[in-house]
Amino acid sequence: MAQRVDDVLTGGLMVTPDDETDLAFPRGTTCSKAVYVDGAGDVAAVMADGTQLLFDNLAAGVFHRLSVVRIFSTGTTATGIKVLY
């Protein structure tokens, strides 16, 4: 089976959670395709459509298919957060 181009992760960012600032994606990228955490915990995020959600106890070492534009410091307990696009 051929892999779809939109399923490929081409880059990523280390995340410092911030209540006020959206993630700084490169030009042409508007949101993540996945979130990865080194240390399990909660992640409070703004989704690509503007919805604010709290994801309880995200497992470490897993690519979570989430399209986010911001990760809040308030409510986020997971560590080593990365977003991939």
Secondary structure as GFF3:
##gff-version 3
##sequence-region A 1 85
A	DSSP	three_ten_helix	5	7	.	.	.	ID=ss1
A	DSSP	beta_strand	12	14	.	.	.	ID=ss2
A	DSSP	beta_strand	34	39	.	.	.	ID=ss3
A	DSSP	beta_strand	41	47	.	.	.	ID=ss4
A	DSSP	beta_strand	52	58	.	.	.	ID=ss5
A	DSSP	beta_strand	68	71	.	.	.	ID=ss6
A	DSSP	beta_strand	79	84	.	.	.	ID=ss7
###
